[in-house]
Amino acid sequence: MVNLNVNIDKLKLKNPIMTASGTFGYGPEFDDFIHVDDLGGIVVKGTTGKHREGNPYPRMAETPMGMLNAVGLQNVGVDHFISDIYPQIKDYNTNVLVNVSGSTIDEYLEVAEKINALEKIPGIELNISCPNVKEGGMAFGTSCPSAQAVVEEVRKVYKKTLIVKLSPNVTDVTEIARVVTEAGADALSLINTLLGMAIDAEKQSPILSTVTGGLSGPAVKPVALRMVWQVANAVDVPLIGMGGIRNATDVIEFMLAGATAVEIGTANFVDPQVTVKCIDGIKAYMQRHGVDDVNELIGALRK
């Protein structure tokens, strides 16, 4: 027997495996493939103040070792989530978290306040990669002042575990990590997608309707590992690593770099059972290496 329990602030996870927002729906979509209760937690689709249709099609493109997406935060809006989705997922025996998104600080606050009132949602993941429409479209998470401002304001109204999801599209991710931690983040998740693009050479035009989109999948893993390792050496809060995770070996690598848990994203599209396979793989790794407690692996590279 090995211990797989880990803690993210007040969240007690039965294992380090979570799902990344936007790749797992709201949970019930995967009920035919796995027992969602077996996971350490799930992060549901990005939720905004109002219903959003997202960007025009085409908004996804396959790339070597990954995919580009420009979905544009398509979602039902926070009120519909509360009335129609929450009743379906509140009794999962795992941590159900909501990814909170917005285009203004007021929108973040509206969503965070409403989610705070939901008894069975123990935490949120604040997506600060959203464009700040009042500041010309620059993402909140690419500027220290704007990242600090949105986290400080959300911290005032949100009383449960606050996880802030960091953008990799910055010069120094540790600067943003320090700022949002000082502003009240209980934990950090990283990385969000890298900005990329794809071109159709025959048509001589961009493949995505928005020209650029977010790159995810195995291609981003080396960048994600590097950033997790850097942030683990810069701040003293739990980290949730993500970016190109496909198997238990990838999970172990992120934990060795300093992550307490991980979120699996793009791989869910390839294999809807990848999450539970990773749990089994972690157990096998620990038994093979004589590790009794998975917490021994967290940051072991630094130790």
C-alpha positions as a Markdown table, in Angstrom:
| # | Residue | x | y | z |
|---|---|---|---|---|
| 1 | Met | 0.0 | 0.0 | 0.0 |
| 2 | Val | 1.2 | 3.5 | -0.9 |
| 3 | Asn | -0.1 | 6.9 | 0.1 |
| 4 | Leu | -1.3 | 9.1 | -2.8 |
| 5 | Asn | -3.0 | 11.8 | -0.7 |
| 6 | Val | -1.8 | 15.3 | -1.3 |
| 7 | Asn | -3.0 | 18.7 | 0.0 |
| 8 | Ile | -3.5 | 21.9 | -2.0 |
| 9 | Asp | -4.1 | 24.5 | 0.7 |
| 10 | Lys | -7.4 | 23.3 | 2.4 |
| 11 | Leu | -8.1 | 20.9 | -0.5 |
| 12 | Lys | -7.5 | 17.2 | 0.4 |
| 13 | Leu | -6.8 | 15.2 | -2.8 |
| 14 | Lys | -7.0 | 11.4 | -2.8 |
| 15 | Asn | -4.3 | 11.5 | -5.4 |
| 16 | Pro | -2.4 | 14.1 | -7.4 |
| 17 | Ile | -4.4 | 13.7 | -10.7 |
| 18 | Met | -6.7 | 16.5 | -11.7 |
| 19 | Thr | -8.2 | 17.6 | -15.1 |
| 20 | Ala | -7.5 | 20.8 | -16.9 |
| 21 | Ser | -10.2 | 23.3 | -17.6 |
| 22 | Gly | -11.6 | 23.1 | -21.1 |
| 23 | Thr | -10.6 | 19.5 | -21.7 |
| 24 | Phe | -13.0 | 17.6 | -19.5 |
| 25 | Gly | -16.3 | 19.4 | -19.9 |
| 26 | Tyr | -18.1 | 19.6 | -16.6 |
| 27 | Gly | -17.4 | 15.9 | -15.7 |
| 28 | Pro | -20.5 | 14.0 | -16.8 |
| 29 | Glu | -19.1 | 13.9 | -20.3 |
| 30 | Phe | -16.6 | 11.3 | -19.0 |
| 31 | Asp | -18.9 | 9.2 | -16.9 |
| 32 | Asp | -19.0 | 6.5 | -19.6 |
| 33 | Phe | -15.2 | 6.2 | -19.6 |
| 34 | Ile | -14.0 | 6.5 | -16.0 |
| 35 | His | -15.2 | 7.0 | -12.4 |
| 36 | Val | -14.7 | 10.7 | -11.9 |
| 37 | Asp | -14.7 | 10.0 | -8.1 |
| 38 | Asp | -11.4 | 8.2 | -8.6 |
| 39 | Leu | -9.6 | 11.5 | -9.4 |
| 40 | Gly | -8.0 | 14.0 | -7.0 |
| 41 | Gly | -10.1 | 16.7 | -8.6 |
| 42 | Ile | -11.6 | 18.2 | -11.7 |
| 43 | Val | -11.6 | 21.7 | -13.0 |
| 44 | Val | -14.7 | 22.5 | -15.1 |
| 45 | Lys | -14.9 | 24.7 | -18.2 |
| 46 | Gly | -13.9 | 28.3 | -17.9 |
| 47 | Thr | -16.9 | 30.2 | -16.6 |
| 48 | Thr | -17.7 | 33.9 | -17.3 |
| 49 | Gly | -20.4 | 36.3 | -16.1 |
| 50 | Lys | -22.6 | 35.8 | -19.2 |
| 51 | His | -23.2 | 33.1 | -21.8 |
| 52 | Arg | -20.4 | 33.2 | -24.5 |
| 53 | Glu | -20.6 | 31.6 | -27.9 |
| 54 | Gly | -16.8 | 31.8 | -28.3 |
| 55 | Asn | -14.8 | 32.6 | -31.5 |
| 56 | Pro | -15.9 | 31.8 | -35.0 |
| 57 | Tyr | -14.9 | 28.5 | -36.6 |
| 58 | Pro | -12.4 | 27.1 | -37.4 |
| 59 | Arg | -11.0 | 27.4 | -33.8 |
| 60 | Met | -9.0 | 24.3 | -33.4 |
| 61 | Ala | -6.0 | 23.0 | -35.3 |
| 62 | Glu | -3.8 | 19.9 | -34.9 |
| 63 | Thr | -0.1 | 20.5 | -34.8 |
| 64 | Pro | 2.9 | 18.2 | -34.5 |
| 65 | Met | 2.9 | 17.0 | -30.9 |
| 66 | Gly | 0.0 | 19.2 | -29.9 |
| 67 | Met | -3.0 | 21.3 | -30.8 |
| 68 | Leu | -4.0 | 24.9 | -31.1 |
| 69 | Asn | -7.2 | 26.2 | -29.8 |
| 70 | Ala | -9.0 | 29.5 | -30.0 |
| 71 | Val | -12.3 | 28.5 | -28.6 |
| 72 | Gly | -12.7 | 31.8 | -26.9 |
| 73 | Leu | -14.1 | 30.7 | -23.5 |
| 74 | Gln | -17.4 | 29.3 | -24.9 |
| 75 | Asn | -19.6 | 28.6 | -21.9 |
| 76 | Val | -23.1 | 28.8 | -20.5 |
| 77 | Gly | -22.4 | 31.6 | -18.1 |
| 78 | Val | -22.3 | 31.5 | -14.3 |
| 79 | Asp | -26.0 | 31.7 | -13.6 |
| 80 | His | -26.8 | 28.8 | -16.0 |
| 81 | Phe | -23.9 | 26.9 | -14.4 |
| 82 | Ile | -25.4 | 27.3 | -11.0 |
| 83 | Ser | -29.0 | 26.5 | -12.0 |
| 84 | Asp | -28.4 | 23.6 | -14.4 |
| 85 | Ile | -24.8 | 22.2 | -14.2 |
| 86 | Tyr | -24.0 | 22.5 | -10.5 |
| 87 | Pro | -26.9 | 20.1 | -9.4 |
| 88 | Gln | -25.4 | 17.4 | -11.7 |
| 89 | Ile | -21.9 | 17.6 | -10.4 |
| 90 | Lys | -22.1 | 18.7 | -6.7 |
| 91 | Asp | -22.3 | 15.1 | -5.4 |
| 92 | Tyr | -19.1 | 13.9 | -7.1 |
| 93 | Asn | -16.8 | 12.4 | -4.4 |
| 94 | Thr | -13.9 | 14.5 | -5.4 |
| 95 | Asn | -12.8 | 18.2 | -5.5 |
| 96 | Val | -14.9 | 20.0 | -8.1 |
| 97 | Leu | -13.3 | 23.4 | -8.9 |
| 98 | Val | -14.5 | 26.1 | -11.3 |
| 99 | Asn | -12.2 | 28.0 | -13.6 |
| 100 | Val | -13.2 | 31.6 | -13.3 |
| 101 | Ser | -12.6 | 33.9 | -16.3 |
| 102 | Gly | -13.5 | 37.4 | -17.2 |
| 103 | Ser | -12.7 | 40.4 | -19.4 |
| 104 | Thr | -12.9 | 43.0 | -16.5 |
| 105 | Ile | -12.2 | 42.8 | -12.8 |
| 106 | Asp | -15.9 | 43.4 | -12.2 |
| 107 | Glu | -16.7 | 40.3 | -14.2 |
| 108 | Tyr | -14.2 | 38.2 | -12.2 |
| 109 | Leu | -15.7 | 39.5 | -9.0 |
| 110 | Glu | -19.3 | 38.7 | -10.1 |
| 111 | Val | -18.4 | 35.1 | -11.0 |
| 112 | Ala | -16.2 | 34.5 | -7.9 |
| 113 | Glu | -18.9 | 35.8 | -5.5 |
| 114 | Lys | -21.5 | 33.6 | -7.0 |
| 115 | Ile | -19.3 | 30.5 | -6.9 |
| 116 | Asn | -18.2 | 31.3 | -3.4 |
| 117 | Ala | -21.8 | 30.7 | -2.3 |
| 118 | Leu | -21.8 | 27.1 | -3.6 |
| 119 | Glu | -21.3 | 24.7 | -0.8 |
| 120 | Lys | -19.9 | 21.8 | -2.8 |
| 121 | Ile | -17.3 | 23.9 | -4.8 |
| 122 | Pro | -14.3 | 24.1 | -2.4 |
| 123 | Gly | -12.1 | 26.2 | -4.6 |
| 124 | Ile | -11.7 | 28.2 | -7.9 |
| 125 | Glu | -8.9 | 28.4 | -10.4 |
| 126 | Leu | -8.5 | 32.0 | -11.5 |
| 127 | Asn | -7.7 | 32.3 | -15.2 |
| 128 | Ile | -5.6 | 35.4 | -15.5 |
| 129 | Ser | -4.7 | 34.8 | -19.2 |
| 130 | Cys | -7.9 | 36.5 | -20.2 |
| 131 | Pro | -7.7 | 39.8 | -22.2 |
| 132 | Asn | -8.3 | 42.9 | -20.1 |
| 133 | Val | -10.7 | 44.8 | -22.3 |
| 134 | Lys | -10.2 | 48.1 | -20.3 |
| 135 | Glu | -6.5 | 48.0 | -20.9 |
| 136 | Gly | -6.4 | 47.4 | -24.6 |
| 137 | Gly | -6.7 | 43.6 | -24.6 |
| 138 | Met | -3.4 | 42.7 | -22.8 |
| 139 | Ala | -3.9 | 39.6 | -20.7 |
| 140 | Phe | -4.2 | 40.2 | -17.0 |
| 141 | Gly | -1.5 | 37.7 | -16.3 |
| 142 | Thr | 1.2 | 39.2 | -18.5 |
| 143 | Ser | 1.6 | 42.3 | -16.4 |
| 144 | Cys | 2.5 | 42.4 | -12.7 |
| 145 | Pro | 0.2 | 45.3 | -11.8 |
| 146 | Ser | -2.8 | 43.9 | -13.5 |
| 147 | Ala | -2.2 | 40.4 | -12.2 |
| 148 | Gln | -1.9 | 41.8 | -8.7 |
| 149 | Ala | -5.0 | 43.9 | -9.0 |
| 150 | Val | -7.3 | 41.1 | -10.2 |
| 151 | Val | -6.1 | 38.6 | -7.5 |
| 152 | Glu | -6.3 | 41.2 | -4.7 |
| 153 | Glu | -9.9 | 42.1 | -5.6 |
| 154 | Val | -11.0 | 38.5 | -6.0 |
| 155 | Arg | -9.3 | 37.6 | -2.7 |
| 156 | Lys | -11.6 | 40.1 | -1.0 |
| 157 | Val | -14.8 | 38.3 | -2.1 |
| 158 | Tyr | -13.6 | 34.7 | -2.4 |
| 159 | Lys | -13.2 | 32.9 | 0.9 |
| 160 | Lys | -12.2 | 29.3 | -0.1 |
| 161 | Thr | -9.1 | 28.0 | -1.8 |
| 162 | Leu | -7.9 | 30.4 | -4.5 |
| 163 | Ile | -5.7 | 28.9 | -7.2 |
| 164 | Val | -4.3 | 31.3 | -9.8 |
| 165 | Lys | -3.4 | 29.9 | -13.2 |
| 166 | Leu | -0.3 | 31.5 | -14.7 |
| 167 | Ser | 0.3 | 32.4 | -18.3 |
| 168 | Pro | 3.6 | 31.2 | -19.9 |
| 169 | Asn | 3.5 | 34.1 | -22.3 |
| 170 | Val | 5.7 | 36.3 | -20.1 |
| 171 | Thr | 9.4 | 37.1 | -19.9 |
| 172 | Asp | 9.8 | 35.9 | -16.2 |
| 173 | Val | 7.1 | 33.7 | -14.8 |
| 174 | Thr | 8.5 | 34.0 | -11.3 |
| 175 | Glu | 7.8 | 37.7 | -11.2 |
| 176 | Ile | 4.1 | 37.1 | -11.8 |
| 177 | Ala | 4.2 | 34.1 | -9.4 |
| 178 | Arg | 5.5 | 36.3 | -6.5 |
| 179 | Val | 3.1 | 39.1 | -7.2 |
| 180 | Val | -0.1 | 36.9 | -7.2 |
| 181 | Thr | 1.1 | 34.9 | -4.2 |
| 182 | Glu | 1.6 | 38.2 | -2.2 |
| 183 | Ala | -1.8 | 39.3 | -3.4 |
| 184 | Gly | -3.5 | 36.3 | -1.8 |
| 185 | Ala | -3.2 | 33.2 | -4.0 |
| 186 | Asp | -3.3 | 30.0 | -2.0 |
| 187 | Ala | -1.8 | 27.9 | -4.8 |
| 188 | Leu | -0.7 | 28.3 | -8.4 |
| 189 | Ser | -1.4 | 26.3 | -11.5 |
| 190 | Leu | 0.9 | 26.4 | -14.5 |
| 191 | Ile | 1.2 | 26.6 | -17.4 |
| 192 | Asn | -1.7 | 27.8 | -19.5 |
| 193 | Thr | -1.3 | 27.5 | -23.3 |
| 194 | Leu | 1.5 | 29.1 | -25.2 |
| 195 | Leu | 0.6 | 31.5 | -28.0 |
| 196 | Gly | 1.1 | 30.0 | -31.4 |
| 197 | Met | -0.3 | 29.9 | -34.9 |
| 198 | Ala | -0.8 | 27.6 | -37.9 |
| 199 | Ile | -0.9 | 28.4 | -41.6 |
| 200 | Asp | -2.4 | 26.6 | -44.6 |
| 201 | Ala | 0.3 | 26.9 | -47.2 |
| 202 | Glu | -2.0 | 25.9 | -50.1 |
| 203 | Lys | -4.6 | 28.5 | -49.2 |
| 204 | Gln | -1.9 | 30.9 | -48.0 |
| 205 | Ser | -4.0 | 31.8 | -45.0 |
| 206 | Pro | -4.2 | 31.2 | -41.2 |
| 207 | Ile | -6.0 | 28.0 | -40.2 |
| 208 | Leu | -7.6 | 29.6 | -37.1 |
| 209 | Ser | -10.2 | 32.3 | -37.5 |
| 210 | Thr | -8.4 | 34.3 | -34.9 |
| 211 | Val | -5.0 | 33.8 | -36.6 |
| 212 | Thr | -3.3 | 32.9 | -33.3 |
| 213 | Gly | -4.4 | 30.5 | -30.6 |
| 214 | Gly | -3.2 | 28.5 | -27.5 |
| 215 | Leu | -0.7 | 25.7 | -28.1 |
| 216 | Ser | -1.1 | 22.7 | -25.8 |
| 217 | Gly | 0.0 | 19.0 | -25.8 |
| 218 | Pro | 3.3 | 17.2 | -25.5 |
| 219 | Ala | 5.2 | 20.0 | -27.4 |
| 220 | Val | 4.9 | 22.4 | -24.5 |
| 221 | Lys | 6.0 | 19.9 | -21.8 |
| 222 | Pro | 9.7 | 21.0 | -21.6 |
| 223 | Val | 8.6 | 24.6 | -21.2 |
| 224 | Ala | 6.0 | 23.7 | -18.6 |
| 225 | Leu | 8.5 | 21.7 | -16.6 |
| 226 | Arg | 11.0 | 24.5 | -16.6 |
| 227 | Met | 8.5 | 27.0 | -15.4 |
| 228 | Val | 7.2 | 24.8 | -12.6 |
| 229 | Trp | 10.8 | 24.2 | -11.5 |
| 230 | Gln | 11.5 | 28.0 | -11.5 |
| 231 | Val | 8.3 | 28.9 | -9.7 |
| 232 | Ala | 8.9 | 26.2 | -7.1 |
| 233 | Asn | 12.2 | 27.8 | -6.3 |
| 234 | Ala | 10.6 | 31.3 | -6.1 |
| 235 | Val | 7.4 | 30.9 | -4.0 |
| 236 | Asp | 6.3 | 28.8 | -1.1 |
| 237 | Val | 2.7 | 27.8 | -2.1 |
| 238 | Pro | 1.5 | 24.5 | -3.6 |
| 239 | Leu | 1.9 | 24.2 | -7.3 |
| 240 | Ile | -0.3 | 22.3 | -9.8 |
| 241 | Gly | 1.7 | 21.5 | -12.9 |
| 242 | Met | 0.3 | 21.0 | -16.4 |
| 243 | Gly | 1.4 | 21.0 | -20.0 |
| 244 | Gly | 1.8 | 17.9 | -22.2 |
| 245 | Ile | 1.2 | 15.3 | -19.6 |
| 246 | Arg | 0.3 | 11.9 | -21.2 |
| 247 | Asn | 1.4 | 9.3 | -18.7 |
| 248 | Ala | 2.5 | 8.6 | -15.1 |
| 249 | Thr | 6.2 | 9.3 | -16.0 |
| 250 | Asp | 5.2 | 12.8 | -17.0 |
| 251 | Val | 3.3 | 13.2 | -13.8 |
| 252 | Ile | 6.3 | 12.1 | -11.7 |
| 253 | Glu | 8.6 | 14.5 | -13.6 |
| 254 | Phe | 6.3 | 17.5 | -12.7 |
| 255 | Met | 6.2 | 16.4 | -9.1 |
| 256 | Leu | 10.0 | 16.1 | -8.9 |
| 257 | Ala | 10.2 | 19.6 | -10.3 |
| 258 | Gly | 8.0 | 20.9 | -7.5 |
| 259 | Ala | 4.4 | 20.3 | -8.3 |
| 260 | Thr | 2.1 | 18.9 | -5.6 |
| 261 | Ala | -0.5 | 17.8 | -8.1 |
| 262 | Val | -1.1 | 18.0 | -11.9 |
| 263 | Glu | -3.8 | 18.7 | -14.3 |
| 264 | Ile | -4.2 | 16.6 | -17.5 |
| 265 | Gly | -5.6 | 18.4 | -20.5 |
| 266 | Thr | -5.1 | 17.6 | -24.2 |
| 267 | Ala | -4.4 | 13.9 | -23.5 |
| 268 | Asn | -8.1 | 13.5 | -22.5 |
| 269 | Phe | -9.0 | 14.0 | -26.2 |
| 270 | Val | -6.7 | 11.2 | -27.2 |
| 271 | Asp | -7.5 | 8.8 | -24.4 |
| 272 | Pro | -10.5 | 9.5 | -22.1 |
| 273 | Gln | -9.1 | 7.0 | -19.6 |
| 274 | Val | -5.7 | 8.6 | -19.4 |
| 275 | Thr | -6.3 | 10.1 | -15.9 |
| 276 | Val | -7.0 | 6.8 | -14.2 |
| 277 | Lys | -4.1 | 5.1 | -16.1 |
| 278 | Cys | -1.8 | 7.8 | -14.6 |
| 279 | Ile | -3.0 | 7.0 | -11.1 |
| 280 | Asp | -2.2 | 3.3 | -11.6 |
| 281 | Gly | 1.1 | 4.3 | -13.1 |
| 282 | Ile | 2.1 | 6.4 | -10.1 |
| 283 | Lys | 1.4 | 3.5 | -7.8 |
| 284 | Ala | 3.6 | 1.2 | -9.9 |
| 285 | Tyr | 6.4 | 3.8 | -10.0 |
| 286 | Met | 6.3 | 4.2 | -6.2 |
| 287 | Gln | 6.3 | 0.5 | -5.6 |
| 288 | Arg | 9.2 | 0.1 | -8.0 |
| 289 | His | 11.2 | 2.8 | -6.3 |
| 290 | Gly | 10.3 | 1.9 | -2.7 |
| 291 | Val | 8.4 | 5.2 | -2.1 |
| 292 | Asp | 5.6 | 4.9 | 0.5 |
| 293 | Asp | 4.3 | 8.4 | 0.4 |
| 294 | Val | 3.8 | 10.4 | -2.9 |
| 295 | Asn | 4.6 | 13.6 | -1.0 |
| 296 | Glu | 8.3 | 12.4 | -0.9 |
| 297 | Leu | 8.4 | 13.1 | -4.6 |
| 298 | Ile | 7.3 | 16.7 | -4.4 |
| 299 | Gly | 10.4 | 18.9 | -5.2 |
| 300 | Ala | 12.8 | 16.0 | -4.8 |
| 301 | Leu | 14.8 | 17.3 | -7.7 |
| 302 | Arg | 15.7 | 20.4 | -5.6 |
| 303 | Lys | 16.3 | 18.3 | -2.5 |
